[in-house]
Amino acid sequence: ATSWIYLAPGSISSVSPNIGLGGARITITGSLCGGGSAVASVTLVTLSAVVNDSSCSAAVVEAGYYGANQQGDVVVVANTGAITSLVNGFTYTSLGTISTVS
């Protein structure tokens, strides 16, 4: 007989910092694997982030280069394909400019 096991959904409890530029080091904490055993990938505002270090309770990633002010979802995909997300969990900021030097 085939049995079915309900797994509690994952959750993201914090994204720190939750605003930044491309290349920023971001720490995501929570219950990230949703029944899996490892983090397979992370996206910030639809851009892939480089996963530098991860476990099912925390992931340290490097933000991709977006180039504009934009807020969006943080999405963590586990090795099983389970998806954990935080709506509007990260905001990319654009580079500042220097207009005058005196």
Backbone hydrogen bonds in HBPLUS format (Angstrom, degrees):
<---DONOR---> <-ACCEPTOR-->    atom                        ^
c    i                          cat <-CA-CA->   ^        H-A-AA   ^      H-
h    n   atom  resd res      DA  || num        DHA   H-A  angle D-A-AA Bond
n    s   type  num  typ     dist DA aas  dist angle  dist       angle   num
A0011-SER N   A0031-SER O   2.81 MM  20  5.07 146.7  1.92 125.6 136.8     1
A0031-SER N   A0011-SER O   2.82 MM  20  5.07 133.6  2.04 140.1 154.5     2
A0013-SER N   A0029-THR O   2.77 MM  16  5.70 147.3  1.87 133.6 143.9     3
A0014-SER N   A0029-THR O   3.30 MM  15  5.31 158.8  2.35 133.5 131.5     4
A0029-THR N   A0014-SER O   2.95 MM  15  5.31 163.5  1.98 147.6 152.1     5
A0016-SER N   A0027-THR O   2.90 MM  11  5.24 163.7  1.93 148.7 154.3     6
A0027-THR N   A0016-SER O   2.86 MM  11  5.24 168.7  1.87 144.1 147.8     7
A0091-THR N   A0018-ASN O   2.93 MM  73  6.31 141.0  2.08 133.2 145.4     8
A0020-GLY N   A0091-THR O   2.96 MM  71  6.51 152.1  2.04 160.8 168.3     9
A0093-THR N   A0020-GLY O   2.98 MM  73  5.59 147.4  2.09 127.7 133.2    10
A0024-ALA N   A0021-LEU O   3.14 MM   3  5.69 154.1  2.21 135.7 137.0    11
A0023-GLY N   A0063-ALA O   2.78 MM  40  5.00 163.0  1.81 126.9 132.9    12
A0063-ALA N   A0024-ALA O   2.89 MM  39  5.34 162.4  1.92 155.4 158.8    13
A0026-ILE N   A0061-VAL O   2.79 MM  35  5.24 167.2  1.81 156.1 160.5    14
A0061-VAL N   A0026-ILE O   2.82 MM  35  5.24 163.2  1.85 156.7 160.8    15
A0028-ILE N   A0059-ALA O   2.81 MM  31  5.17 167.4  1.82 156.9 161.2    16
A0059-ALA N   A0028-ILE O   2.81 MM  31  5.17 149.3  1.91 147.7 156.9    17
A0030-GLY N   A0057-SER O   3.11 MM  27  5.14 154.1  2.18 133.5 132.6    18
A0032-LEU N   A0056-CYS O   2.80 MM  24  5.01 151.6  1.88 152.4 154.0    19
A0036-GLY N   A0033-CYS O   2.92 MM   3  4.83 163.0  1.95 111.1 116.3    20
A0079-ASN N   A0038-ALA O   2.90 MM  41  5.52 142.1  2.04 151.8 153.1    21
A0040-ALA N   A0077-VAL O   2.72 MM  37  5.60 153.8  1.79 147.4 156.3    22
A0041-SER N   A0077-VAL O   3.16 MM  36  5.23 154.8  2.23 141.7 144.4    23
A0077-VAL N   A0041-SER O   2.87 MM  36  5.23 172.3  1.88 152.6 154.2    24
A0049-ALA N   A0042-VAL O   2.90 MM   7  5.57 161.7  1.93 156.5 151.6    25
A0043-THR N   A0075-VAL O   2.86 MM  32  5.17 154.2  1.92 146.5 154.9    26
A0075-VAL N   A0043-THR O   2.95 MM  32  5.17 166.4  1.97 150.0 153.7    27
A0044-LEU N   A0047-LEU O   2.85 MM   3  5.31 156.1  1.91 153.7 153.9    28
A0047-LEU N   A0044-LEU O   3.03 MM   3  5.31 165.5  2.05 117.5 120.0    29
A0045-VAL N   A0073-ASP O   2.89 MM  28  5.13 159.2  1.93 150.1 156.1    30
A0050-VAL N   A0062-GLU O   3.04 MM  12  5.02 152.7  2.12 144.8 144.4    31
A0062-GLU N   A0050-VAL O   2.79 MM  12  5.02 148.4  1.89 138.4 149.2    32
A0052-ASN N   A0060-VAL O   2.83 MM   8  5.63 145.7  1.95 149.3 160.7    33
A0053-ASP N   A0060-VAL O   3.26 MM   7  5.18 154.0  2.33 141.8 143.6    34
A0060-VAL N   A0053-ASP O   2.72 MM   7  5.18 170.2  1.72 160.8 163.1    35
A0055-SER N   A0058-ALA O   2.72 MM   3  5.33 142.8  1.85 156.7 168.3    36
A0070-GLN N   A0092-TYR O   3.02 MM  22  5.19 154.2  2.09 134.5 139.3    37
A0092-TYR N   A0070-GLN O   2.77 MM  22  5.19 158.4  1.82 158.8 153.8    38
A0072-GLY N   A0090-PHE O   2.93 MM  18  5.75 158.6  1.98 167.9 175.1    39
A0090-PHE N   A0072-GLY O   3.16 MM  18  5.75 164.1  2.18 165.2 165.6    40
A0074-VAL N   A0086-LEU O   3.03 MM  12  5.16 158.1  2.08 140.2 146.4    41
A0086-LEU N   A0074-VAL O   2.85 MM  12  5.16 148.6  1.95 146.5 155.7    42
A0076-VAL N   A0084-THR O   2.76 MM   8  5.17 174.6  1.76 165.7 167.5    43
A0084-THR N   A0076-VAL O   2.87 MM   8  5.17 166.1  1.89 156.8 161.5    44
A0078-ALA N   A0082-ALA O   2.86 MM   4  5.21 165.6  1.88 154.2 158.9    45
A0081-GLY N   A0078-ALA O   2.94 MM   3  5.24 161.9  1.97 113.5 119.5    46
